[in-house]
Amino acid sequence: MPSAAKSAPARLRELIERPGLRVMPCCYDALSARAIERAGFELTFMSGFAVSAARLGVPDTGLISYGEMVSQGRDLCAAVTLPVIGDGDTGYGNPANVRRTAEGYAAAGFACVMIEDQLAPKRCGHTRGKEVVGRDEAVARIRAAVDAREEGADILVMARTDARATDGLDEAIWRGQAFADLGADLVFVEAPQTEAEMERACREVPAPLMANLVEDGDTPWLSHERLEQLGFKIAAYPLTLLSASVAAMEAALESLRGGESAERRLSFEALRERVGFPEYEELLARYRES
């Protein structure tokens, strides 16, 4: 892929500083990230739920490791020029682990790392049974990630709180404010349950906020225009591509079971184009000509 003049974190910072809402479909491998870039979106997010499902076939309950996530991210970031935000879960341990996660994600090519305040092993933000760590530990995690950034890791920091589900909106907003005061570049208050809660989070947390829109999830599904009016800077769609692709695969399997070809599919030529055969063949032709 062609290299960009500015670093991924610098390009992401420019995007969140611009007026308006950035719409962000989430990816889980290099091919899904390329599809997002091809469709003209400006940024993407490597979802832990989706990577757990696609890479390991396991639920998003802390089963996937730092090493597996950073490996997936390295390949994914190399396949696109988009700024990619990486799901860093709880940072995989104590504040020293959080720093290593931030530094490792920076080295892998991510523009930003998201660190959350759940008690390990974490859970998907729109499932039941979540627990969060105390305020001191939550703050220490974000301080460690911000320190890594300030001391040389070329990466932005998104601070996430899941406290709405466990301790209520007041606690979630307190944590969002504390994370912003520590220097988090973005704040993510997970799973507000009403439009009024979403508006309050945007009004009271002094940092760019991300909305997380999960089909059939806890947060109201609002239009892009309304999300922008409320004050969100990013609208993330973490599971849309994964759920759509699984539905398409299951439909194709049913067609094959009946002895038919899948109705909705790319042509072979189009699939070759999506994975880069034309560029590969052009490169080989260049060296044959010389």
C-alpha positions in Angstrom: 0.0 0.0 0.0 1.2 3.6 -0.6 2.7 5.2 2.4 1.1 8.4 3.8 3.2 11.5 4.5 1.8 11.9 8.0 1.8 9.2 10.7 -1.4 7.3 11.4 -1.8 9.0 14.8 -1.4 12.4 13.3 -4.0 11.7 10.6 -6.4 10.4 13.2 -5.9 13.5 15.3 -6.7 15.7 12.3 -9.9 13.7 11.7 -11.2 14.1 15.2 -10.3 17.8 15.3 -12.3 18.5 12.1 -15.9 19.6 12.5 -18.5 16.9 12.1 -19.0 13.2 12.8 -16.7 10.5 11.5 -18.5 7.3 10.6 -16.4 4.2 11.5 -17.2 0.7 10.4 -15.2 -1.8 12.4 -13.0 -4.6 11.0 -11.5 -7.8 12.1 -8.9 -8.8 9.5 -6.9 -7.3 6.5 -9.6 -8.1 4.0 -12.4 -6.4 6.0 -10.2 -3.4 6.6 -9.5 -3.1 2.9 -13.3 -3.3 2.2 -13.8 -0.3 4.5 -11.1 1.7 2.9 -12.4 0.8 -0.6 -15.8 2.0 0.4 -14.4 5.5 1.1 -14.5 5.6 4.9 -11.8 7.7 6.7 -10.9 5.4 9.6 -11.6 2.0 11.1 -11.4 0.1 14.4 -10.2 -3.4 15.0 -12.9 -4.9 17.2 -11.9 -7.3 19.9 -15.3 -9.1 19.7 -14.9 -9.5 15.9 -11.3 -10.7 16.1 -12.1 -13.2 18.9 -14.9 -14.6 16.7 -13.0 -14.6 13.3 -9.6 -15.6 14.5 -10.4 -18.1 17.3 -14.1 -18.7 17.1 -14.6 -17.8 20.7 -16.7 -15.2 22.5 -15.3 -11.7 23.6 -14.7 -12.7 27.2 -11.0 -12.1 27.6 -10.0 -15.4 25.9 -7.9 -13.8 23.2 -4.4 -12.7 24.2 -2.3 -9.5 23.7 0.0 -11.4 21.4 -2.9 -12.6 19.2 -4.5 -9.2 19.0 -1.2 -7.3 18.2 -0.4 -9.9 15.6 -3.7 -9.5 13.9 -3.4 -5.8 14.1 0.1 -5.7 12.5 -1.2 -7.5 9.4 -4.3 -5.4 9.3 -2.6 -2.1 9.6 -0.1 -3.0 6.9 -3.0 -3.7 4.5 -4.5 -0.2 4.5 -3.6 3.4 4.7 -6.5 4.3 7.0 -5.9 5.2 10.6 -6.8 2.1 12.6 -7.9 2.2 16.3 -7.0 -1.0 18.1 -9.0 -2.6 20.9 -6.6 -3.0 23.8 -9.2 -4.4 26.2 -8.0 -4.0 29.8 -4.4 -3.6 28.8 -3.8 -7.3 29.7 -2.7 -6.7 33.2 -1.4 -4.1 35.6 -0.2 -0.6 34.5 3.1 -2.0 33.3 1.1 -4.3 31.0 -1.0 -1.4 29.8 2.2 0.5 28.9 3.5 -2.5 27.0 0.1 -2.8 25.2 0.2 0.9 24.1 3.8 0.6 23.0 3.2 -2.7 21.1 0.1 -1.4 19.4 2.1 1.7 18.3 4.8 -0.5 16.9 2.2 -2.6 15.0 1.0 0.5 13.2 -2.2 1.4 15.1 -3.2 5.1 15.3 -4.9 4.7 18.7 -5.3 2.1 21.4 -8.4 1.7 23.5 -8.0 0.8 27.1 -11.1 0.0 29.3 -11.9 -0.2 33.0 -13.5 -3.6 33.1 -12.4 -6.3 35.6 -10.5 -9.0 33.7 -11.6 -11.2 32.1 -13.6 -8.5 30.3 -16.9 -9.0 28.4 -18.5 -7.5 25.3 -19.9 -4.1 26.4 -23.5 -5.0 25.4 -23.6 -8.2 27.4 -24.7 -8.9 30.9 -22.4 -9.7 33.8 -19.8 -7.0 33.4 -17.7 -5.7 36.3 -15.4 -2.7 36.5 -12.3 -2.1 38.6 -12.2 0.7 41.2 -11.6 4.3 40.4 -7.9 4.1 41.4 -7.1 1.2 39.1 -9.1 2.6 36.3 -7.3 5.9 36.5 -3.9 4.1 36.8 -4.5 2.2 33.5 -5.2 5.4 31.6 -2.3 7.2 33.2 0.0 4.4 32.1 -1.3 4.5 28.5 -0.9 8.3 28.4 2.5 8.1 29.9 3.5 5.7 27.1 2.3 8.2 24.6 4.1 11.1 26.2 7.3 9.2 26.6 7.7 8.1 22.9 5.0 5.7 21.8 3.5 7.2 18.6 -0.1 6.5 19.4 -3.3 8.1 20.6 -5.2 6.9 23.6 -9.0 6.2 23.8 -10.2 5.7 27.4 -13.3 3.5 27.8 -15.6 3.1 30.8 -18.2 0.4 31.2 -19.4 1.8 34.6 -22.8 2.8 33.2 -23.9 -0.8 33.4 -22.5 -1.5 36.9 -22.6 1.8 38.8 -24.8 4.1 36.8 -24.3 7.1 34.5 -23.0 9.4 37.2 -20.0 7.1 37.8 -19.4 6.6 34.1 -19.3 10.4 33.6 -17.0 10.9 36.5 -14.6 8.3 35.0 -14.9 9.9 31.6 -14.0 13.3 33.1 -11.1 11.8 35.0 -9.8 10.1 31.8 -10.1 13.4 29.9 -8.2 15.3 32.6 -5.4 12.7 32.4 -5.0 13.5 28.7 -6.9 10.8 26.9 -7.4 11.8 23.3 -10.8 10.2 23.0 -13.3 9.0 25.6 -15.8 6.2 25.2 -18.7 5.9 27.6 -20.0 2.4 26.7 -23.7 1.5 26.5 -25.7 4.6 27.5 -29.3 3.5 27.4 -31.2 6.6 26.2 -30.7 9.6 24.0 -30.7 11.8 27.0 -27.8 9.8 28.5 -25.9 10.1 25.3 -26.4 13.9 25.3 -25.3 14.2 28.9 -22.1 12.3 28.3 -21.2 14.5 25.4 -22.0 17.7 27.3 -20.2 16.8 30.5 -17.1 14.9 29.4 -14.5 17.4 28.1 -13.0 15.2 25.3 -14.0 13.9 21.9 -16.5 11.1 22.4 -17.2 7.9 20.5 -20.7 6.4 20.1 -20.9 2.6 19.8 -23.8 1.4 17.7 -24.5 -2.3 18.1 -27.5 -3.8 16.2 -29.9 -5.0 18.9 -27.7 -3.6 21.6 -28.4 -1.3 24.6 -27.6 2.1 23.0 -30.3 3.8 20.9 -29.7 3.5 17.1 -29.6 7.2 16.1 -29.0 8.8 12.7 -25.6 10.2 11.8 -27.1 13.7 11.9 -28.5 13.2 15.4 -25.2 11.8 16.7 -23.4 14.8 15.4 -26.0 17.1 16.9 -25.5 15.5 20.3 -21.7 16.1 20.0 -20.2 12.8 19.1 -17.0 12.8 17.0 -17.0 9.1 16.0 -19.8 6.7 15.3 -18.5 3.1 15.5 -20.3 0.1 14.1 -18.4 -2.8 15.7 -20.3 -5.8 14.5 -22.1 -4.8 11.3 -19.5 -6.4 8.9 -19.0 -9.5 11.0 -22.8 -10.2 11.4 -23.4 -9.4 7.7 -20.6 -11.7 6.5 -21.7 -14.6 8.8 -25.3 -14.2 7.5 -24.0 -14.3 3.9 -21.8 -17.3 4.5 -24.7 -19.2 6.1 -26.9 -18.4 3.1 -24.2 -19.5 0.7 -23.8 -22.8 2.6 -27.5 -23.4 2.3 -27.3 -22.8 -1.4 -24.5 -25.3 -1.7 -26.4 -27.8 0.3 -29.1 -27.6 -2.4 -26.6 -28.0 -5.2 -26.7 -24.3 -6.2 -24.2 -21.5 -6.4 -24.6 -18.7 -3.9 -26.8 -15.9 -5.2 -25.0 -13.0 -3.6 -21.3 -13.3 -4.3 -18.5 -11.5 -6.1 -17.4 -12.7 -9.4 -14.1 -14.5 -9.5 -12.5 -11.6 -11.3 -13.9 -9.1 -8.7 -12.5 -11.3 -5.9 -9.1 -11.4 -7.5 -9.2 -7.6 -7.7 -10.2 -7.3 -4.1 -7.2 -9.3 -2.8 -4.7 -7.5 -5.1 -3.9 -9.8 -8.0 -3.8 -6.9 -10.6 -1.2 -5.0 -8.6 0.8 -8.2 -8.1 0.8 -9.0 -11.8 1.7 -5.4 -12.7 4.7 -5.6 -10.3 5.9 -8.8 -11.9 5.5 -7.3 -15.4 7.6 -4.4 -14.4 10.5 -6.7 -13.6 10.0 -8.9 -16.7 10.2 -5.7 -18.9 13.5 -4.7 -17.3 
